[in-house]
Amino acid sequence: MSDRTIMFPLNNDKRHNLRITLFEVYEALEEKGYNPISQIVGYLISGDPTYITNHKDARTNMTKLDRDELLKTLIKFYLSN
């Protein structure tokens, strides 16, 4: 058994799930009157789920995502566009 880190590529289904969840969380935050960008950034930086509202199960759905994977995907997207 190797102790090397293995990288698994993020398939399109996972990428699609990240995108859909992020949109849903954004909309839930906006509906509750929050600044969605600031709240999502606060969560991504701190890991504190209270940055995300419970409205429409946004907090539950957001915390199911892997924060590191979401950040990697966002940075890759930003740098490629």
GIPE-V738412 format. One record per pair of residues at least 24 apart in sequence whose C-alpha atoms are under 10 Angstrom apart, sorted by sequence separation. I is the first residue (numbers start at 1). J is the second residue. D is the distance in Angstrom with one decimal. If there is no record, write none. Layout:
i,j,d
I,J,D
I,J,D
This chain:
i,j,d
28,52,8.8
29,53,6.2
31,55,8.6
43,67,8.9
44,68,8.5
28,53,7.2
29,54,9.0
31,56,9.9
26,52,9.2
28,54,8.4
29,55,7.7
44,70,8.7
45,71,9.6
25,52,7.6
26,53,9.9
28,55,6.0
29,56,9.4
44,71,7.7
25,53,8.2
27,55,9.8
28,56,6.4
25,54,9.5
27,56,9.4
28,57,8.6
29,58,8.1
25,55,8.8
28,58,6.5
29,59,9.9
41,71,10.0
25,56,8.3
27,58,9.1
28,59,9.5
24,56,8.4
25,57,8.4
26,58,8.5
24,57,9.3
25,58,5.0
24,58,7.0
25,59,7.6
23,58,9.9
25,60,9.7
22,58,9.0
25,61,7.8
21,58,8.1
24,61,8.8
25,62,7.0
24,62,9.2
22,61,8.9
21,61,6.7
22,62,7.4
21,62,6.7
18,61,9.9
21,64,9.5
22,65,9.5
18,62,8.9
21,65,8.4
18,64,9.9
18,65,7.1
17,65,8.9
18,66,9.1
22,70,9.2
14,65,9.6
18,69,8.9
19,70,9.0
18,70,6.8
15,69,9.4
19,73,9.6
14,69,9.7
15,70,8.7
18,73,8.7
19,74,9.6
14,70,9.9
18,74,9.7
15,73,7.7
10,69,8.4
10,73,8.6
